[in-house]
Amino acid sequence: MNNESLAYQKKILNPFWFKIGMLFKLPSVFFWGIRVTKLETNSCELTIPFCWRTQNPFSSVYFAALAGAAELSTGALCQLQLAGRTPHSMLVVDFKMKYLKKANTKITFVCNQGDGLSNQLDKLKDAGDTVTMTMISEGRNIHGETVCLAEIIWSFKKK
């Protein structure tokens, strides 16, 4: 990891700076109480609590809160990989999510595709080059059961 990646990792893993950043950039993440528990070059792990802020009328975590957490687990990994590289833009171009089980406990999302992402980003040589990457984030409950699977397609463009 380069110095910029290390600085980004340190900010994201520090609960105080993460909350401050989310309050101004993604207030819903701040409100939902999402916490990043692991961020390394190859993986990102975060949790979303089951509480009144994330709950729907059916006593489970609201689908949009789960989707937001899934997107953040992939997006934080993307940001870590992009830190220190020449300027790039990134955008979600497609999002699919399968809900497999009722989410009525704390949910942990994990994305383990950092190595593949790095390989894709290395393909961007010239300004204007684009590449897409399908990233999978799996949400598991406290019992280790898969609650949902998100498939997020990110597009990257070298500026």
Backbone as CSV, one residue per row, in Angstrom:
resi,resn,N_x,N_y,N_z,CA_x,CA_y,CA_z,C_x,C_y,C_z
1,MET,0.842,-1.187,0.000,0.000,0.000,0.000,0.882,1.243,0.000
2,ASN,0.457,2.244,-0.757,1.189,3.510,-0.772,0.740,4.398,0.399
3,ASN,1.374,5.540,0.554,1.081,6.429,1.691,-0.360,6.930,1.688
4,GLU,-0.902,7.232,0.511,-2.281,7.718,0.425,-3.272,6.628,0.826
5,SER,-2.985,5.395,0.404,-3.854,4.270,0.789,-3.818,4.052,2.292
6,LEU,-2.640,4.133,2.867,-2.516,3.967,4.323,-3.264,5.061,5.075
7,ALA,-3.178,6.298,4.571,-3.890,7.409,5.207,-5.404,7.206,5.107
8,TYR,-5.880,6.765,3.931,-7.305,6.496,3.755,-7.759,5.378,4.690
9,GLN,-6.991,4.308,4.755,-7.307,3.179,5.621,-7.399,3.632,7.081
10,LYS,-6.450,4.440,7.499,-6.427,4.918,8.883,-7.674,5.747,9.208
11,LYS,-8.090,6.610,8.279,-9.283,7.436,8.496,-10.551,6.588,8.570
12,ILE,-10.663,5.632,7.653,-11.876,4.811,7.602,-11.993,3.915,8.837
13,LEU,-10.883,3.405,9.307,-10.918,2.490,10.454,-11.006,3.216,11.799
14,ASN,-10.787,4.522,11.804,-10.924,5.308,13.027,-12.399,5.691,13.175
15,PRO,-13.089,5.183,14.201,-14.531,5.444,14.329,-14.891,6.929,14.343
16,PHE,-14.076,7.761,14.994,-14.378,9.189,15.062,-14.337,9.822,13.680
17,TRP,-13.229,9.635,12.932,-13.091,10.252,11.617,-14.068,9.657,10.609
18,PHE,-14.367,8.367,10.745,-15.345,7.750,9.861,-16.719,8.391,10.061
19,LYS,-17.133,8.547,11.313,-18.435,9.154,11.588,-18.510,10.598,11.098
20,ILE,-17.453,11.364,11.322,-17.424,12.755,10.848,-17.531,12.798,9.328
21,GLY,-16.747,11.954,8.655,-16.793,11.911,7.193,-18.162,11.528,6.671
22,MET,-18.772,10.544,7.282,-20.086,10.088,6.835,-21.170,11.123,7.128
23,LEU,-21.041,11.823,8.231,-22.020,12.860,8.568,-22.127,13.893,7.448
24,PHE,-20.987,14.242,6.842,-20.978,15.260,5.800,-21.118,14.690,4.386
25,LYS,-20.626,13.477,4.140,-20.646,12.915,2.786,-21.801,11.941,2.545
26,LEU,-22.094,11.096,3.525,-23.170,10.101,3.412,-23.957,10.052,4.723
27,PRO,-24.829,11.025,4.961,-25.520,11.101,6.252,-26.355,9.875,6.594
28,SER,-26.860,9.156,5.605,-27.641,7.954,5.909,-26.758,6.888,6.562
29,VAL,-25.513,6.763,6.122,-24.577,5.809,6.722,-24.322,6.192,8.175
30,PHE,-24.178,7.484,8.432,-24.009,7.975,9.806,-25.242,7.617,10.637
31,PHE,-26.431,7.895,10.110,-27.675,7.636,10.830,-27.867,6.151,11.111
32,TRP,-27.573,5.305,10.128,-27.770,3.864,10.291,-26.786,3.237,11.267
33,GLY,-25.675,3.890,11.531,-24.695,3.350,12.483,-23.772,2.291,11.889
34,ILE,-23.521,2.384,10.593,-22.608,1.445,9.937,-21.193,1.677,10.452
35,ARG,-20.457,0.576,10.658,-19.066,0.654,11.114,-18.187,-0.233,10.246
36,VAL,-17.068,0.307,9.814,-16.097,-0.481,9.057,-15.199,-1.181,10.070
37,THR,-15.155,-2.496,10.007,-14.359,-3.272,10.966,-13.043,-3.755,10.378
38,LYS,-12.954,-3.799,9.040,-11.723,-4.258,8.393,-11.643,-3.623,7.010
39,LEU,-10.478,-3.100,6.676,-10.237,-2.572,5.342,-8.791,-2.844,4.992
40,GLU,-8.586,-3.757,4.083,-7.257,-4.115,3.613,-7.269,-4.080,2.095
41,THR,-6.120,-4.246,1.469,-6.056,-4.142,0.013,-6.927,-5.168,-0.700
42,ASN,-7.167,-6.304,-0.072,-7.947,-7.344,-0.741,-9.369,-7.488,-0.214
43,SER,-9.714,-6.853,0.909,-11.067,-7.045,1.435,-11.525,-5.890,2.311
44,CYS,-12.850,-5.792,2.406,-13.489,-4.810,3.282,-14.619,-5.517,4.017
45,GLU,-14.743,-5.211,5.308,-15.802,-5.785,6.135,-16.424,-4.661,6.943
46,LEU,-17.745,-4.638,6.980,-18.442,-3.636,7.792,-19.707,-4.233,8.371
47,THR,-20.238,-3.564,9.381,-21.451,-4.045,10.036,-22.522,-2.970,10.030
48,ILE,-23.763,-3.434,10.011,-24.910,-2.549,10.171,-25.768,-3.142,11.286
49,PRO,-26.123,-2.327,12.275,-26.867,-2.874,13.412,-28.346,-3.094,13.082
50,PHE,-28.964,-3.936,13.869,-30.415,-4.106,13.827,-30.951,-3.283,14.990
51,CYS,-31.477,-2.116,14.687,-31.975,-1.202,15.729,-33.084,-0.340,15.125
52,TRP,-33.621,0.556,15.897,-34.749,1.363,15.446,-34.400,2.215,14.221
53,ARG,-33.119,2.590,14.065,-32.717,3.438,12.928,-32.699,2.673,11.609
54,THR,-32.525,1.347,11.662,-32.420,0.554,10.437,-33.635,-0.343,10.215
55,GLN,-34.564,-0.335,11.154,-35.667,-1.297,11.144,-36.838,-0.820,10.288
56,ASN,-37.454,-1.769,9.590,-38.681,-1.498,8.843,-39.889,-1.942,9.684
57,PRO,-41.113,-1.739,9.221,-42.294,-2.134,10.009,-42.449,-3.646,10.196
58,PHE,-41.638,-4.439,9.501,-41.759,-5.892,9.573,-40.687,-6.515,10.474
59,SER,-40.094,-5.710,11.320,-39.085,-6.152,12.291,-37.868,-6.799,11.637
60,SER,-37.390,-6.182,10.578,-36.133,-6.591,9.959,-35.422,-5.330,9.466
61,VAL,-34.185,-5.493,9.046,-33.430,-4.343,8.560,-34.017,-3.916,7.215
62,TYR,-34.253,-2.632,7.078,-34.814,-2.038,5.870,-33.933,-2.363,4.669
63,PHE,-34.540,-2.716,3.543,-33.776,-3.139,2.363,-32.799,-2.070,1.894
64,ALA,-33.173,-0.812,1.986,-32.287,0.257,1.520,-31.058,0.390,2.414
65,ALA,-31.212,0.141,3.705,-30.066,0.170,4.614,-29.105,-0.973,4.280
66,LEU,-29.647,-2.143,3.972,-28.800,-3.265,3.566,-28.086,-2.952,2.256
67,ALA,-28.795,-2.357,1.315,-28.197,-2.009,0.026,-27.096,-0.963,0.206
68,GLY,-27.343,0.017,1.058,-26.322,1.034,1.315,-25.069,0.452,1.938
69,ALA,-25.249,-0.462,2.875,-24.103,-1.104,3.511,-23.332,-1.956,2.509
70,ALA,-24.051,-2.670,1.661,-23.399,-3.498,0.644,-22.589,-2.634,-0.318
71,GLU,-23.178,-1.534,-0.759,-22.460,-0.639,-1.673,-21.214,-0.060,-1.011
72,LEU,-21.335,0.326,0.254,-20.184,0.899,0.952,-19.059,-0.116,1.119
73,SER,-19.401,-1.379,1.317,-18.351,-2.394,1.477,-17.523,-2.542,0.200
74,THR,-18.136,-2.327,-0.945,-17.382,-2.372,-2.203,-16.741,-1.023,-2.504
75,GLY,-17.466,0.048,-2.229,-16.963,1.392,-2.530,-15.735,1.768,-1.718
76,ALA,-15.704,1.378,-0.453,-14.534,1.682,0.381,-13.304,0.941,-0.142
77,LEU,-13.510,-0.275,-0.602,-12.416,-1.049,-1.191,-11.923,-0.385,-2.476
78,CYS,-12.857,0.118,-3.279,-12.487,0.848,-4.499,-11.674,2.096,-4.157
79,GLN,-12.138,2.859,-3.179,-11.433,4.087,-2.788,-10.033,3.785,-2.287
80,LEU,-9.893,2.709,-1.524,-8.575,2.318,-1.032,-7.645,1.989,-2.199
81,GLN,-8.145,1.258,-3.182,-7.333,0.893,-4.346,-6.984,2.109,-5.204
82,LEU,-7.878,3.101,-5.245,-7.635,4.289,-6.063,-6.735,5.317,-5.382
83,ALA,-6.635,5.254,-4.077,-5.829,6.232,-3.335,-4.373,6.173,-3.806
84,GLY,-3.838,7.330,-4.153,-2.451,7.406,-4.584,-2.239,7.173,-6.066
85,ARG,-3.262,6.774,-6.781,-3.151,6.620,-8.233,-3.470,7.950,-8.900
86,THR,-3.211,8.042,-10.186,-3.613,9.245,-10.908,-5.129,9.382,-10.815
87,PRO,-5.657,10.578,-11.010,-7.096,10.783,-10.806,-7.983,9.863,-11.644
88,HIS,-9.000,9.341,-11.002,-9.998,8.466,-11.617,-11.373,8.912,-11.142
89,SER,-12.373,8.598,-11.917,-13.745,8.750,-11.437,-14.337,7.351,-11.321
90,MET,-15.306,7.204,-10.453,-15.960,5.912,-10.261,-17.454,6.130,-10.117
91,LEU,-18.219,5.163,-10.608,-19.668,5.298,-10.633,-20.307,3.919,-10.617
92,VAL,-21.363,3.758,-9.839,-22.140,2.520,-9.873,-23.004,2.570,-11.126
93,VAL,-22.867,1.551,-11.986,-23.654,1.511,-13.217,-24.749,0.447,-13.173
94,ASP,-24.675,-0.469,-12.229,-25.731,-1.469,-12.058,-25.666,-2.004,-10.635
95,PHE,-26.816,-2.387,-10.116,-26.904,-2.877,-8.741,-28.013,-3.921,-8.684
96,LYS,-27.661,-5.099,-8.206,-28.649,-6.163,-8.011,-28.450,-6.738,-6.626
97,MET,-29.553,-7.041,-5.963,-29.439,-7.600,-4.628,-30.474,-8.697,-4.447
98,LYS,-30.023,-9.815,-3.890,-30.918,-10.915,-3.549,-31.039,-10.966,-2.035
99,TYR,-32.274,-10.955,-1.575,-32.551,-11.063,-0.150,-32.959,-12.507,0.119
100,LEU,-32.174,-13.207,0.911,-32.360,-14.640,1.087,-32.980,-15.029,2.420
101,LYS,-32.840,-14.184,3.408,-33.296,-14.520,4.758,-33.636,-13.206,5.468
102,LYS,-34.525,-13.268,6.431,-34.898,-12.082,7.185,-33.695,-11.551,7.964
103,ALA,-33.433,-10.267,7.825,-32.295,-9.633,8.490,-32.769,-9.035,9.813
104,ASN,-32.722,-9.819,10.871,-33.203,-9.332,12.169,-32.135,-9.430,13.258
105,THR,-30.866,-9.345,12.850,-29.730,-9.231,13.769,-28.730,-8.272,13.118
106,LYS,-27.633,-8.016,13.800,-26.559,-7.242,13.173,-26.103,-8.007,11.935
107,ILE,-25.866,-7.276,10.849,-25.440,-7.890,9.588,-24.021,-7.424,9.264
108,THR,-23.188,-8.384,8.872,-21.812,-8.088,8.475,-21.688,-8.299,6.974
109,PHE,-21.227,-7.265,6.281,-20.996,-7.346,4.844,-19.516,-7.504,4.576
110,VAL,-19.189,-8.397,3.640,-17.796,-8.650,3.282,-17.662,-8.650,1.765
111,CYS,-16.643,-7.934,1.286,-16.264,-7.964,-0.124,-14.780,-8.331,-0.168
112,ASN,-14.448,-9.403,-0.881,-13.074,-9.915,-0.939,-12.477,-9.841,-2.340
113,GLN,-12.732,-8.792,-3.075,-12.295,-8.741,-4.463,-11.233,-7.679,-4.742
114,GLY,-10.481,-7.314,-3.742,-9.478,-6.271,-3.925,-8.404,-6.619,-4.931
115,ASP,-7.978,-7.869,-4.963,-6.928,-8.265,-5.907,-7.415,-8.143,-7.351
116,GLY,-8.612,-8.622,-7.631,-9.183,-8.496,-8.971,-9.399,-7.047,-9.357
117,LEU,-9.813,-6.237,-8.393,-10.024,-4.813,-8.634,-8.710,-4.138,-9.008
118,SER,-7.655,-4.458,-8.288,-6.339,-3.886,-8.590,-5.913,-4.222,-10.012
119,ASN,-6.136,-5.468,-10.423,-5.796,-5.888,-11.790,-6.593,-5.105,-12.826
120,GLN,-7.872,-4.878,-12.563,-8.698,-4.105,-13.487,-8.223,-2.657,-13.570
121,LEU,-7.906,-2.059,-12.431,-7.471,-0.666,-12.429,-6.122,-0.496,-13.122
122,ASP,-5.290,-1.521,-13.082,-3.992,-1.463,-13.765,-4.153,-1.398,-15.284
123,LYS,-5.310,-1.775,-15.802,-5.566,-1.725,-17.246,-5.786,-0.303,-17.752
124,LEU,-6.055,0.620,-16.826,-6.308,2.008,-17.222,-4.975,2.712,-17.440
125,LYS,-4.614,2.923,-18.689,-3.310,3.502,-19.017,-3.403,4.973,-19.394
126,ASP,-4.367,5.331,-20.235,-4.462,6.681,-20.776,-5.719,7.375,-20.288
127,ALA,-5.678,8.706,-20.284,-6.848,9.492,-19.904,-8.022,9.118,-20.797
128,GLY,-9.169,8.913,-20.208,-10.364,8.528,-20.941,-10.610,7.038,-20.980
129,ASP,-9.613,6.227,-20.623,-9.807,4.775,-20.579,-10.821,4.430,-19.499
130,THR,-11.671,3.444,-19.782,-12.658,3.009,-18.794,-12.585,1.496,-18.626
131,VAL,-13.025,1.047,-17.497,-13.109,-0.372,-17.187,-14.249,-0.555,-16.192
132,THR,-14.899,-1.708,-16.240,-15.941,-2.007,-15.266,-15.531,-3.228,-14.456
133,MET,-16.085,-3.314,-13.262,-15.781,-4.430,-12.368,-17.055,-4.799,-11.616
134,THR,-17.434,-6.055,-11.685,-18.563,-6.551,-10.912,-18.043,-7.004,-9.565
135,MET,-18.568,-6.406,-8.522,-18.130,-6.720,-7.163,-19.296,-7.327,-6.393
136,ILE,-18.977,-8.339,-5.611,-19.980,-9.059,-4.820,-19.759,-8.742,-3.342
137,SER,-20.839,-8.408,-2.660,-20.797,-8.213,-1.217,-21.818,-9.160,-0.591
138,GLU,-21.359,-9.925,0.372,-22.225,-10.896,1.036,-22.555,-10.403,2.440
139,GLY,-23.843,-10.379,2.755,-24.307,-9.992,4.081,-24.662,-11.217,4.905
140,ARG,-24.048,-11.331,6.074,-24.303,-12.480,6.954,-24.795,-11.985,8.315
141,ASN,-25.679,-12.783,8.924,-26.167,-12.446,10.257,-25.183,-12.945,11.323
142,ILE,-25.526,-12.765,12.590,-24.611,-13.150,13.672,-24.428,-14.659,13.786
143,HIS,-25.284,-15.418,13.115,-25.179,-16.879,13.122,-24.367,-17.394,11.934
144,GLY,-23.871,-16.472,11.099,-23.075,-16.850,9.938,-23.892,-17.232,8.718
145,GLU,-25.196,-17.024,8.780,-26.072,-17.364,7.658,-26.115,-16.205,6.659
146,THR,-26.076,-16.540,5.383,-26.152,-15.509,4.350,-27.569,-14.953,4.298
147,VAL,-27.666,-13.654,4.491,-28.950,-12.955,4.492,-29.220,-12.335,3.124
148,CYS,-28.176,-11.797,2.496,-28.337,-11.160,1.199,-27.021,-11.162,0.431
149,LEU,-27.153,-11.088,-0.883,-26.006,-11.010,-1.783,-26.210,-9.818,-2.707
150,ALA,-25.221,-8.949,-2.765,-25.295,-7.791,-3.651,-24.274,-7.934,-4.764
151,GLU,-24.692,-7.603,-5.959,-23.823,-7.578,-7.127,-23.807,-6.142,-7.630
152,ILE,-22.674,-5.493,-7.480,-22.547,-4.077,-7.804,-21.533,-3.921,-8.925
153,ILE,-21.944,-3.295,-10.004,-21.025,-3.065,-11.119,-20.547,-1.620,-11.049
154,TRP,-19.243,-1.486,-10.859,-18.589,-0.184,-10.799,-17.917,0.100,-12.129
155,SER,-17.991,1.349,-12.560,-17.281,1.800,-13.747,-16.194,2.777,-13.287
156,PHE,-14.994,2.613,-13.840,-13.873,3.485,-13.498,-13.363,4.137,-14.773
157,LYS,-13.038,5.411,-14.677,-12.521,6.157,-15.825,-11.297,6.941,-15.386
158,LYS,-10.236,6.802,-16.136,-9.016,7.551,-15.833,-9.176,8.959,-16.380
159,LYS,-8.903,9.938,-15.540,-9.036,11.350,-15.945,-7.758,11.837,-16.598
